[in-house]
Amino acid sequence: MGIMLLLVLVLATFLGFELIAKVPSQLHTPLMSGSNAISGITIVGALISLLGTWNTVDDVLRTVLGTLAVMFATINVVGGYLVTDRMLGMFTGGKK
């Protein structure tokens, strides 16, 4: 099972690199900001993972990893929205 998961990770990494390398620079910012906004799904998954940690005190690893997942996914979502806002600001006309 571990070999299969490692194979999936390697193939996903290669595929992701190849896909992003082929994206023209004009589309890179909208693509990345959209994918960062999709990280909201990670926040939901991490919160669901954290649901069971309030009942047990021995599950420290689960609590730490769930908290880190929520923190990093939140940073990713906020960054995605900030990049999108900055990108859209480039297309508005100057103040007259």
C-alpha positions in Angstrom: 0.0 0.0 0.0 2.8 2.4 0.9 4.5 1.9 -2.5 1.2 2.6 -4.3 0.8 5.9 -2.3 4.3 6.9 -3.1 3.8 6.2 -6.8 0.6 8.3 -6.8 2.5 11.2 -5.1 5.4 11.0 -7.6 3.0 10.9 -10.6 0.8 13.7 -9.2 4.0 15.8 -8.7 5.2 15.2 -12.2 1.8 15.9 -13.7 1.3 19.1 -11.7 4.8 20.4 -12.7 4.1 19.6 -16.4 0.7 21.3 -16.3 1.9 24.5 -14.6 4.9 24.7 -16.8 2.7 24.9 -19.9 0.4 27.6 -18.5 1.1 31.0 -20.2 2.1 33.8 -17.9 -1.2 35.7 -18.6 -3.2 32.9 -17.1 -0.8 31.9 -14.2 -2.2 34.4 -11.6 -5.9 33.6 -12.2 -5.2 29.9 -12.2 -3.2 30.1 -8.9 -5.6 32.3 -7.1 -8.5 30.0 -8.1 -6.6 26.9 -6.9 -5.7 28.7 -3.6 -9.4 29.5 -3.1 -10.2 25.9 -3.5 -8.1 25.2 -0.4 -11.3 26.1 1.5 -12.1 22.4 1.0 -8.9 21.6 3.0 -10.2 23.8 5.8 -13.5 21.8 5.9 -11.6 18.5 5.9 -9.2 19.6 8.7 -12.1 20.8 10.8 -13.9 17.4 10.4 -10.6 15.7 11.4 -10.5 17.9 14.5 -14.0 17.0 15.5 -12.9 13.8 17.3 -10.0 15.4 19.2 -12.2 17.1 21.7 -13.3 13.8 23.3 -9.8 12.3 23.8 -6.8 13.8 25.4 -4.4 11.2 24.1 -4.7 12.1 20.4 -2.1 15.0 20.5 -0.7 14.2 17.0 -4.2 14.5 15.4 -4.9 17.7 17.2 -1.5 19.3 16.1 -1.8 18.1 12.5 -5.4 19.3 12.2 -4.6 22.6 13.7 -1.7 23.1 11.4 -3.8 22.1 8.4 -6.5 24.6 9.3 -3.9 27.3 9.8 -2.0 26.7 6.5 -5.2 26.3 4.5 -6.6 29.5 5.9 -3.3 31.4 4.9 -3.6 29.8 1.4 -7.3 30.9 1.0 -6.6 34.5 2.2 -3.6 34.7 -0.1 -5.6 33.5 -3.0 -8.2 36.1 -2.5 -5.6 38.9 -2.0 -3.9 37.8 -5.3 -7.2 37.9 -7.1 -8.1 41.3 -5.7 -4.7 42.7 -6.7 -5.0 41.1 -10.2 -8.5 42.6 -10.7 -7.2 46.0 -9.5 -4.8 46.0 -12.4 -7.7 46.1 -14.8 -9.6 49.0 -13.3 -9.1 52.4 -14.7 -7.1 55.0 -12.8 -9.0 57.5 -10.6 -9.8 60.7 -12.6 
